[in-house]
């Protein structure tokens, strides 16, 4: 067929390619081709039988997309019980929710396991160092409250150093009238970002129940 599309066909080739046409049309076409060949002209496959060599038409993409959507819609959904069981299986048991109030330097911070805080610069601490903060003023859970006097006995907060950085710049401007004195100085206070990993040791301290 590749030769028929671009080359010259003889009457026998035209007859061979016209098996799907009615017999009276085939005889008429063969007669036309024989006469033209005797006269010295040639016919291509498209001129002999245009209905046979016409390019095939592909279905539009919208029809294929509709068929795929119909196939997807025919799939039966999972029962509700199976969906609930999969969700419950995927959930991991959570630990007890706890928070603490700690003191670093002269400032107090409320901390939660898994979160980070930015404090004043901790000297001697490098990135990825594990540190222990033992100045725990208060520990709270859902049911109990542990109040320190002044600190909670044996309570410690575990943390890891994430970054040693600087606070946003503060502009210090000095001015004296009638003296042509003006001074502008910028300052960035060093800080340390730590990630809280856990709060332990508070269970032995006296607890006060929280009314529900």
Number of C-alpha atoms within 10 A of each C-alpha: 9 6 10 16 13 11 13 13 20 18 19 12 12 20 17 10 18 19 11 10 13 9 11 9 11 19 12 10 18 19 13 14 22 16 12 14 14 9 9 8 10 17 18 17 23 17 12 23 18 11 13 15 15 11 8 7 6 6 8 8 9 9 10 11 11 11 12 12 11 11 10 10 10 9 8 7 8 8 8 8 8 10 12 10 10 10 9 10 9 8 8 7 6 6 6 8 11 18 19 24 19 21 15 14 11 6 9 14 15 13 21 19 17 10 12 17 14 16 17 18 16 16 9 6 15 14 13 13 12 16 15 13 14 17 21 26 21 20 27 19 14 13 13 16 20 24 21 19 9 10 18 23 20 14 23 20 24 17 22 19 19 18 16 19 15 15 13 11 11 11 11 10 10 10 11 9 7 6 7 8 9 10 10 9 10 10 12 12 12 14 17 21 20 24 22 21 16 17 21 12 12 23 14 11 16 14 16 12 13 11 7 5
